[in-house]
């Protein structure tokens, strides 16, 4: 798995992060979902590495990354904290700006990263997440990817009813 990729753990502020780095070209950060690790990208990363420098990271608390204790406000594991971890890691690798592809939780971290660090994120692809703008938009449709559930959006996502 990940032949030709370098596997390393880099120190961070509050957490050490495990990375798999391979390829050459414009940087692309791959972020896994819950409960996966960077290993979820093992089938697509080699192909992407043919035209990109691919960095597949284990988010803090997952896989080979460290698992710091949480705090009462849960800032330790917030998407904002995880996004900042990765912006710092990518800058440390020599990539102040990079593309991001995130699945599930990684998609949320990537979305938060794009909001908080727009100069760092050149492109963003999010996979398998509920659109973040839906809460508060007044939309109350059903889950289009869960046919037959008959459940409305707010009751399935925790969004307040409009």
C-alpha positions as CSV (number, residue, x, y, z in Angstrom):
1,X,0.0,0.0,0.0
2,X,1.3,3.5,-0.9
3,X,4.3,2.2,-2.8
4,X,6.6,5.0,-3.6
5,X,5.2,7.2,-0.8
6,X,7.2,8.4,2.2
7,X,5.5,7.7,5.5
8,X,6.4,10.1,8.3
9,X,5.1,11.8,11.5
10,X,5.6,15.5,11.8
11,X,5.4,17.4,15.1
12,X,2.6,19.9,15.4
13,X,1.2,22.3,17.9
14,X,-0.9,20.0,20.2
15,X,-0.6,17.0,18.0
16,X,1.9,15.1,15.9
17,X,0.4,14.2,12.5
18,X,1.2,11.1,10.4
19,X,1.5,11.7,6.6
20,X,2.1,9.7,3.5
21,X,3.8,11.9,0.8
22,X,4.4,10.9,-2.8
23,X,4.6,12.2,-6.3
24,X,5.6,15.4,-7.9
25,X,3.7,18.4,-9.1
26,X,1.1,20.8,-7.6
27,X,0.3,19.9,-4.0
28,X,-2.9,18.0,-3.2
29,X,-3.9,17.3,0.4
30,X,-6.2,14.2,1.0
31,X,-8.3,14.1,4.1
32,X,-10.0,11.0,5.3
33,X,-13.5,10.5,6.9
34,X,-14.7,8.9,10.0
35,X,-13.7,6.3,11.1
36,X,-11.0,5.9,8.4
37,X,-7.4,7.0,8.2
38,X,-5.2,8.1,5.3
39,X,-5.1,4.5,4.2
40,X,-8.6,5.0,2.7
41,X,-6.9,6.8,-0.2
42,X,-4.5,3.9,-1.1
43,X,-6.2,3.0,-4.4
44,X,-6.4,6.6,-5.8
45,X,-3.3,8.2,-4.3
46,X,-0.8,6.5,-6.7
47,X,-2.7,7.7,-9.7
48,X,-3.0,11.2,-8.3
49,X,0.7,11.2,-7.6
50,X,1.4,10.9,-11.3
51,X,0.6,14.6,-11.6
52,X,0.6,16.0,-8.1
53,X,2.6,15.9,-4.9
54,X,0.1,14.0,-2.8
55,X,-0.1,14.4,1.0
56,X,-2.5,11.9,2.7
57,X,-2.8,12.9,6.3
58,X,-4.2,11.2,9.4
59,X,-6.2,13.8,11.2
60,X,-5.4,14.4,14.9
61,X,-6.9,11.6,16.9
62,X,-6.9,9.1,14.0
63,X,-4.6,6.4,12.8
64,X,-0.9,7.1,13.5
65,X,-1.4,10.7,14.5
66,X,-1.3,11.5,18.1
67,X,-4.5,11.6,20.2
68,X,-4.3,14.5,22.7
69,X,-6.8,14.8,25.5
70,X,-9.8,16.9,24.7
71,X,-10.8,20.0,26.6
72,X,-14.1,21.0,28.1
73,X,-15.1,23.1,25.0
74,X,-13.7,20.3,22.6
75,X,-11.5,22.8,20.8
76,X,-8.8,20.2,20.6
77,X,-10.8,18.2,18.1
78,X,-12.7,21.1,16.3
79,X,-12.6,21.3,12.5
80,X,-10.9,24.7,12.9
81,X,-8.1,23.2,15.0
82,X,-7.7,20.3,12.6
83,X,-7.6,22.7,9.6
84,X,-4.9,24.8,11.2
85,X,-2.9,21.7,11.9
86,X,-2.8,20.9,8.3
87,X,-2.2,24.4,7.0
88,X,0.9,24.5,9.2
89,X,2.0,21.0,8.1
90,X,1.6,21.9,4.4
91,X,3.5,25.1,4.9
92,X,6.2,23.2,6.7
93,X,6.5,20.9,3.6
94,X,7.0,24.0,1.4
95,X,3.4,24.3,0.2
96,X,1.8,27.6,1.4
97,X,-1.0,27.0,-1.1
98,X,-2.5,23.6,-2.1
99,X,-5.6,21.8,-3.3
100,X,-7.7,19.8,-0.8
101,X,-9.9,16.7,-1.3
102,X,-11.8,15.6,1.8
103,X,-14.2,12.8,2.5
104,X,-16.8,12.9,5.3
105,X,-15.1,14.5,8.3
106,X,-12.1,15.4,6.1
107,X,-14.5,17.3,3.9
108,X,-15.7,19.3,6.8
109,X,-12.1,20.0,7.8
110,X,-11.4,21.1,4.3
111,X,-14.4,23.3,4.2
112,X,-13.4,25.0,7.4
113,X,-9.8,25.3,6.1
114,X,-11.1,27.1,3.0
115,X,-13.1,29.5,5.1
116,X,-10.3,30.2,7.6
117,X,-7.3,30.1,5.3
118,X,-8.6,31.1,1.8
119,X,-5.0,32.0,0.6
120,X,-3.9,28.4,1.4
121,X,-6.7,26.5,-0.3
122,X,-6.5,26.8,-4.1
123,X,-9.2,24.2,-4.8
124,X,-11.6,22.2,-2.6
125,X,-13.4,19.0,-3.3
126,X,-15.7,17.6,-0.6
127,X,-17.1,14.1,-0.7
128,X,-20.0,12.6,1.1
129,X,-21.0,15.5,3.4
130,X,-24.3,17.2,4.0
131,X,-24.0,20.7,2.4
132,X,-23.0,23.0,5.2
133,X,-25.2,25.9,4.0
134,X,-28.3,23.9,4.4
135,X,-28.8,24.6,8.1
136,X,-30.6,27.8,8.3
137,X,-31.4,28.0,4.6
138,X,-35.0,27.0,5.2
139,X,-34.7,23.9,3.0
140,X,-36.6,21.0,4.5
141,X,-36.4,18.4,1.7
142,X,-35.6,14.7,2.2
143,X,-32.2,13.2,1.9
144,X,-31.8,12.6,-1.9
145,X,-29.1,9.9,-1.4
146,X,-31.2,8.0,1.1
147,X,-34.3,7.1,-0.9
148,X,-37.2,5.7,1.0
149,X,-36.2,7.1,4.4
150,X,-39.1,9.5,4.3
151,X,-37.3,11.5,6.9
152,X,-37.1,15.2,6.6
153,X,-33.7,17.0,6.5
154,X,-33.9,18.8,9.9
155,X,-34.7,15.6,11.9
156,X,-31.9,13.7,10.2
157,X,-29.2,16.3,10.5
158,X,-29.9,18.1,13.8
159,X,-30.6,21.3,11.9
160,X,-33.3,23.4,13.6
161,X,-36.7,23.6,11.9
162,X,-37.1,26.9,10.0
